[in-house]
């Protein structure tokens, strides 16, 4: 197996993502970078090659006890959404930067959506899932597996 570091693998994944994800003037790209101690987000217009708005835990206003946790990611998500809405941007393309969509990355995007960015992608299905799950519960009776009758076998 090749000796590749996690950073090299992440960069390769990011290059694959960036082949498909492009930010335009109408719908810029929300790029996220996370380090051990901080998290950074910026809204980029790739056609012009310009950063429109940015936010990070290194800023005095957004600094907390630590910048490397989920609460800090939520603060940055809310701040980047507010700044983007002030600039007239209501919809973005999300670029996870080669990281898994989990933990701090997911917290940042969920907070940005809750603050008004990409309103059509609001994470409301989390509340609806238990209700749907309750509707689809099948009552199993004796002798049934997955709603189908079991074959009876001979007992010796």
Secondary structure by P-SEA (a helix, b strand, c coil): cccccaaaaaaaaaaaaaacccccccbbbbbbbbcccbbbbbbbcccccccccccccccccccccccccaaaaaaaaaaaaaaaaaacccbbbbbcccccccaaaaaaaaaaaaaccccccccccccaaaaaaaaabbbbcccccccbbbbbbbcc
